[in-house]
């Protein structure tokens, strides 16, 4: 059970990080008028 709790906490932290990064990208996109995701998306 302890391992599950630790994994849930780690997942929660990563989700907060992801939400923060998405919000930063949205603000930059809005302020700069450029789609940052498209501009810096790796080419495959």
PDB file of N, CA, C and O in Angstrom:
ATOM      1  N   UNK A   1       0.822  -1.207   0.000  1.00  0.00           N
ATOM      2  CA  UNK A   1       0.000   0.000   0.000  1.00  0.00           C
ATOM      3  C   UNK A   1       0.860   1.263   0.000  1.00  0.00           C
ATOM      4  O   UNK A   1       0.497   2.259  -0.626  1.00  0.00           O
ATOM      5  N   UNK A   2       1.989   1.226   0.694  1.00  0.00           N
ATOM      6  CA  UNK A   2       2.860   2.398   0.768  1.00  0.00           C
ATOM      7  C   UNK A   2       3.376   2.769  -0.621  1.00  0.00           C
ATOM      8  O   UNK A   2       3.448   3.948  -0.968  1.00  0.00           O
ATOM      9  N   UNK A   3       3.734   1.757  -1.411  1.00  0.00           N
ATOM     10  CA  UNK A   3       4.247   2.018  -2.749  1.00  0.00           C
ATOM     11  C   UNK A   3       3.165   2.661  -3.619  1.00  0.00           C
ATOM     12  O   UNK A   3       3.463   3.567  -4.398  1.00  0.00           O
ATOM     13  N   UNK A   4       1.944   2.217  -3.501  1.00  0.00           N
ATOM     14  CA  UNK A   4       0.841   2.799  -4.273  1.00  0.00           C
ATOM     15  C   UNK A   4       0.666   4.260  -3.898  1.00  0.00           C
ATOM     16  O   UNK A   4       0.489   5.106  -4.774  1.00  0.00           O
ATOM     17  N   UNK A   5       0.712   4.564  -2.629  1.00  0.00           N
ATOM     18  CA  UNK A   5       0.565   5.945  -2.161  1.00  0.00           C
ATOM     19  C   UNK A   5       1.687   6.835  -2.704  1.00  0.00           C
ATOM     20  O   UNK A   5       1.448   7.964  -3.131  1.00  0.00           O
ATOM     21  N   UNK A   6       2.905   6.308  -2.678  1.00  0.00           N
ATOM     22  CA  UNK A   6       4.046   7.062  -3.206  1.00  0.00           C
ATOM     23  C   UNK A   6       3.894   7.305  -4.709  1.00  0.00           C
ATOM     24  O   UNK A   6       4.189   8.397  -5.195  1.00  0.00           O
ATOM     25  N   UNK A   7       3.439   6.301  -5.434  1.00  0.00           N
ATOM     26  CA  UNK A   7       3.230   6.450  -6.873  1.00  0.00           C
ATOM     27  C   UNK A   7       2.115   7.452  -7.169  1.00  0.00           C
ATOM     28  O   UNK A   7       2.215   8.234  -8.115  1.00  0.00           O
ATOM     29  N   UNK A   8       1.069   7.429  -6.371  1.00  0.00           N
ATOM     30  CA  UNK A   8      -0.026   8.390  -6.549  1.00  0.00           C
ATOM     31  C   UNK A   8       0.457   9.815  -6.301  1.00  0.00           C
ATOM     32  O   UNK A   8       0.067  10.735  -7.019  1.00  0.00           O
ATOM     33  N   UNK A   9       1.296  10.003  -5.295  1.00  0.00           N
ATOM     34  CA  UNK A   9       1.860  11.329  -5.017  1.00  0.00           C
ATOM     35  C   UNK A   9       2.746  11.798  -6.168  1.00  0.00           C
ATOM     36  O   UNK A   9       2.667  12.949  -6.597  1.00  0.00           O
ATOM     37  N   UNK A  10       3.592  10.891  -6.662  1.00  0.00           N
ATOM     38  CA  UNK A  10       4.481  11.232  -7.775  1.00  0.00           C
ATOM     39  C   UNK A  10       3.658  11.595  -9.014  1.00  0.00           C
ATOM     40  O   UNK A  10       3.983  12.547  -9.723  1.00  0.00           O
ATOM     41  N   UNK A  11       2.612  10.845  -9.264  1.00  0.00           N
ATOM     42  CA  UNK A  11       1.743  11.134 -10.394  1.00  0.00           C
ATOM     43  C   UNK A  11       1.061  12.490 -10.219  1.00  0.00           C
ATOM     44  O   UNK A  11       0.931  13.247 -11.180  1.00  0.00           O
ATOM     45  N   UNK A  12       0.635  12.792  -9.020  1.00  0.00           N
ATOM     46  CA  UNK A  12       0.024  14.083  -8.732  1.00  0.00           C
ATOM     47  C   UNK A  12       0.983  15.234  -8.964  1.00  0.00           C
ATOM     48  O   UNK A  12       0.599  16.262  -9.521  1.00  0.00           O
ATOM     49  N   UNK A  13       2.230  15.068  -8.540  1.00  0.00           N
ATOM     50  CA  UNK A  13       3.247  16.109  -8.770  1.00  0.00           C
ATOM     51  C   UNK A  13       3.496  16.314 -10.256  1.00  0.00           C
ATOM     52  O   UNK A  13       3.599  17.447 -10.726  1.00  0.00           O
ATOM     53  N   UNK A  14       3.590  15.229 -10.982  1.00  0.00           N
ATOM     54  CA  UNK A  14       3.825  15.324 -12.427  1.00  0.00           C
ATOM     55  C   UNK A  14       2.638  15.974 -13.124  1.00  0.00           C
ATOM     56  O   UNK A  14       2.820  16.730 -14.078  1.00  0.00           O
ATOM     57  N   UNK A  15       1.430  15.693 -12.661  1.00  0.00           N
ATOM     58  CA  UNK A  15       0.254  16.313 -13.256  1.00  0.00           C
ATOM     59  C   UNK A  15       0.260  17.821 -13.004  1.00  0.00           C
ATOM     60  O   UNK A  15      -0.092  18.602 -13.888  1.00  0.00           O
ATOM     61  N   UNK A  16       0.658  18.226 -11.809  1.00  0.00           N
ATOM     62  CA  UNK A  16       0.765  19.659 -11.518  1.00  0.00           C
ATOM     63  C   UNK A  16       1.809  20.319 -12.417  1.00  0.00           C
ATOM     64  O   UNK A  16       1.591  21.416 -12.931  1.00  0.00           O
ATOM     65  N   UNK A  17       2.942  19.646 -12.603  1.00  0.00           N
ATOM     66  CA  UNK A  17       3.985  20.152 -13.496  1.00  0.00           C
ATOM     67  C   UNK A  17       3.465  20.317 -14.913  1.00  0.00           C
ATOM     68  O   UNK A  17       3.703  21.338 -15.558  1.00  0.00           O
ATOM     69  N   UNK A  18       2.757  19.312 -15.390  1.00  0.00           N
ATOM     70  CA  UNK A  18       2.207  19.340 -16.739  1.00  0.00           C
ATOM     71  C   UNK A  18       1.188  20.468 -16.881  1.00  0.00           C
ATOM     72  O   UNK A  18       1.204  21.197 -17.874  1.00  0.00           O
ATOM     73  N   UNK A  19       0.308  20.615 -15.901  1.00  0.00           N
ATOM     74  CA  UNK A  19      -0.687  21.696 -15.931  1.00  0.00           C
ATOM     75  C   UNK A  19      -0.001  23.057 -15.957  1.00  0.00           C
ATOM     76  O   UNK A  19      -0.425  23.956 -16.682  1.00  0.00           O
ATOM     77  N   UNK A  20       1.055  23.207 -15.167  1.00  0.00           N
ATOM     78  CA  UNK A  20       1.800  24.461 -15.127  1.00  0.00           C
ATOM     79  C   UNK A  20       2.433  24.755 -16.486  1.00  0.00           C
ATOM     80  O   UNK A  20       2.337  25.871 -16.997  1.00  0.00           O
ATOM     81  N   UNK A  21       3.076  23.749 -17.064  1.00  0.00           N
ATOM     82  CA  UNK A  21       3.729  23.929 -18.365  1.00  0.00           C
ATOM     83  C   UNK A  21       2.709  24.297 -19.438  1.00  0.00           C
ATOM     84  O   UNK A  21       2.974  25.163 -20.272  1.00  0.00           O
ATOM     85  N   UNK A  22       1.563  23.658 -19.425  1.00  0.00           N
ATOM     86  CA  UNK A  22       0.517  23.969 -20.398  1.00  0.00           C
ATOM     87  C   UNK A  22       0.039  25.408 -20.236  1.00  0.00           C
ATOM     88  O   UNK A  22      -0.201  26.100 -21.225  1.00  0.00           O
ATOM     89  N   UNK A  23      -0.097  25.854 -19.003  1.00  0.00           N
ATOM     90  CA  UNK A  23      -0.540  27.228 -18.750  1.00  0.00           C
ATOM     91  C   UNK A  23       0.520  28.238 -19.201  1.00  0.00           C
ATOM     92  O   UNK A  23       0.183  29.277 -19.769  1.00  0.00           O
ATOM     93  N   UNK A  24       1.788  27.938 -18.953  1.00  0.00           N
ATOM     94  CA  UNK A  24       2.874  28.816 -19.404  1.00  0.00           C
ATOM     95  C   UNK A  24       2.859  28.914 -20.927  1.00  0.00           C
ATOM     96  O   UNK A  24       2.999  30.006 -21.479  1.00  0.00           O
ATOM     97  N   UNK A  25       2.693  27.796 -21.600  1.00  0.00           N
ATOM     98  CA  UNK A  25       2.636  27.792 -23.061  1.00  0.00           C
ATOM     99  C   UNK A  25       1.446  28.616 -23.550  1.00  0.00           C
ATOM    100  O   UNK A  25       1.568  29.363 -24.520  1.00  0.00           O
ATOM    101  N   UNK A  26       0.306  28.485 -22.891  1.00  0.00           N
ATOM    102  CA  UNK A  26      -0.876  29.251 -23.286  1.00  0.00           C
ATOM    103  C   UNK A  26      -0.640  30.742 -23.124  1.00  0.00           C
ATOM    104  O   UNK A  26      -1.028  31.523 -23.992  1.00  0.00           O
ATOM    105  N   UNK A  27      -0.012  31.151 -22.032  1.00  0.00           N
ATOM    106  CA  UNK A  27       0.256  32.571 -21.794  1.00  0.00           C
ATOM    107  C   UNK A  27       1.247  33.106 -22.825  1.00  0.00           C
ATOM    108  O   UNK A  27       1.046  34.189 -23.375  1.00  0.00           O
ATOM    109  N   UNK A  28       2.305  32.359 -23.084  1.00  0.00           N
ATOM    110  CA  UNK A  28       3.297  32.791 -24.071  1.00  0.00           C
ATOM    111  C   UNK A  28       2.653  32.903 -25.452  1.00  0.00           C
ATOM    112  O   UNK A  28       2.895  33.866 -26.179  1.00  0.00           O
ATOM    113  N   UNK A  29       1.838  31.920 -25.806  1.00  0.00           N
ATOM    114  CA  UNK A  29       1.166  31.932 -27.098  1.00  0.00           C
ATOM    115  C   UNK A  29       0.267  33.160 -27.219  1.00  0.00           C
ATOM    116  O   UNK A  29       0.236  33.820 -28.258  1.00  0.00           O
ATOM    117  N   UNK A  30      -0.457  33.456 -26.151  1.00  0.00           N
ATOM    118  CA  UNK A  30      -1.357  34.607 -26.164  1.00  0.00           C
ATOM    119  C   UNK A  30      -0.583  35.921 -26.253  1.00  0.00           C
ATOM    120  O   UNK A  30      -0.941  36.806 -27.030  1.00  0.00           O
ATOM    121  N   UNK A  31       0.472  36.045 -25.460  1.00  0.00           N
ATOM    122  CA  UNK A  31       1.236  37.291 -25.427  1.00  0.00           C
ATOM    123  C   UNK A  31       2.065  37.515 -26.686  1.00  0.00           C
ATOM    124  O   UNK A  31       2.203  38.651 -27.140  1.00  0.00           O
ATOM    125  N   UNK A  32       2.609  36.458 -27.246  1.00  0.00           N
ATOM    126  CA  UNK A  32       3.479  36.581 -28.412  1.00  0.00           C
ATOM    127  C   UNK A  32       2.716  36.456 -29.725  1.00  0.00           C
ATOM    128  O   UNK A  32       3.233  36.814 -30.783  1.00  0.00           O
ATOM    129  N   UNK A  33       1.492  35.948 -29.659  1.00  0.00           N
ATOM    130  CA  UNK A  33       0.695  35.782 -30.874  1.00  0.00           C
ATOM    131  C   UNK A  33       1.209  34.693 -31.793  1.00  0.00           C
ATOM    132  O   UNK A  33       0.911  34.694 -32.987  1.00  0.00           O
ATOM    133  N   UNK A  34       1.980  33.761 -31.247  1.00  0.00           N
ATOM    134  CA  UNK A  34       2.535  32.651 -32.013  1.00  0.00           C
ATOM    135  C   UNK A  34       2.184  31.348 -31.331  1.00  0.00           C
ATOM    136  O   UNK A  34       2.108  31.275 -30.105  1.00  0.00           O
ATOM    137  N   UNK A  35       1.971  30.325 -32.129  1.00  0.00           N
ATOM    138  CA  UNK A  35       1.699  29.008 -31.557  1.00  0.00           C
ATOM    139  C   UNK A  35       3.036  28.365 -31.200  1.00  0.00           C
ATOM    140  O   UNK A  35       3.715  27.796 -32.055  1.00  0.00           O
ATOM    141  N   UNK A  36       3.394  28.463 -29.950  1.00  0.00           N
ATOM    142  CA  UNK A  36       4.685  27.967 -29.469  1.00  0.00           C
ATOM    143  C   UNK A  36       4.804  26.460 -29.671  1.00  0.00           C
ATOM    144  O   UNK A  36       5.884  25.968 -29.997  1.00  0.00           O
ATOM    145  N   UNK A  37       3.727  25.732 -29.485  1.00  0.00           N
ATOM    146  CA  UNK A  37       3.779  24.291 -29.618  1.00  0.00           C
ATOM    147  C   UNK A  37       4.129  23.906 -31.045  1.00  0.00           C
ATOM    148  O   UNK A  37       5.000  23.064 -31.264  1.00  0.00           O
ATOM    149  N   UNK A  38       3.467  24.509 -32.009  1.00  0.00           N
ATOM    150  CA  UNK A  38       3.768  24.193 -33.413  1.00  0.00           C
ATOM    151  C   UNK A  38       5.176  24.628 -33.793  1.00  0.00           C
ATOM    152  O   UNK A  38       5.871  23.921 -34.522  1.00  0.00           O
ATOM    153  N   UNK A  39       5.598  25.789 -33.301  1.00  0.00           N
ATOM    154  CA  UNK A  39       6.893  26.326 -33.684  1.00  0.00           C
ATOM    155  C   UNK A  39       8.047  25.451 -33.189  1.00  0.00           C
ATOM    156  O   UNK A  39       9.042  25.286 -33.894  1.00  0.00           O
ATOM    157  N   UNK A  40       7.922  24.897 -31.998  1.00  0.00           N
ATOM    158  CA  UNK A  40       9.025  24.144 -31.407  1.00  0.00           C
ATOM    159  C   UNK A  40       8.782  22.644 -31.345  1.00  0.00           C
ATOM    160  O   UNK A  40       9.551  21.916 -30.717  1.00  0.00           O
ATOM    161  N   UNK A  41       7.727  22.180 -31.985  1.00  0.00           N
ATOM    162  CA  UNK A  41       7.433  20.755 -31.971  1.00  0.00           C
ATOM    163  C   UNK A  41       8.509  20.006 -32.762  1.00  0.00           C
ATOM    164  O   UNK A  41       8.837  20.398 -33.882  1.00  0.00           O
ATOM    165  N   UNK A  42       9.058  18.934 -32.189  1.00  0.00           N
ATOM    166  CA  UNK A  42      10.097  18.182 -32.909  1.00  0.00           C
ATOM    167  C   UNK A  42       9.548  17.596 -34.197  1.00  0.00           C
ATOM    168  O   UNK A  42       8.411  17.127 -34.244  1.00  0.00           O
ATOM    169  N   UNK A  43      10.364  17.626 -35.238  1.00  0.00           N
ATOM    170  CA  UNK A  43       9.964  17.051 -36.516  1.00  0.00           C
ATOM    171  C   UNK A  43      10.262  15.563 -36.501  1.00  0.00           C
ATOM    172  O   UNK A  43      11.297  15.119 -36.005  1.00  0.00           O
ATOM    173  N   UNK A  44       9.335  14.813 -37.052  1.00  0.00           N
ATOM    174  CA  UNK A  44       9.501  13.353 -37.051  1.00  0.00           C
ATOM    175  C   UNK A  44       9.801  12.847 -38.431  1.00  0.00           C
ATOM    176  O   UNK A  44       9.971  11.644 -38.624  1.00  0.00           O
TER     177      UNK A  44
END
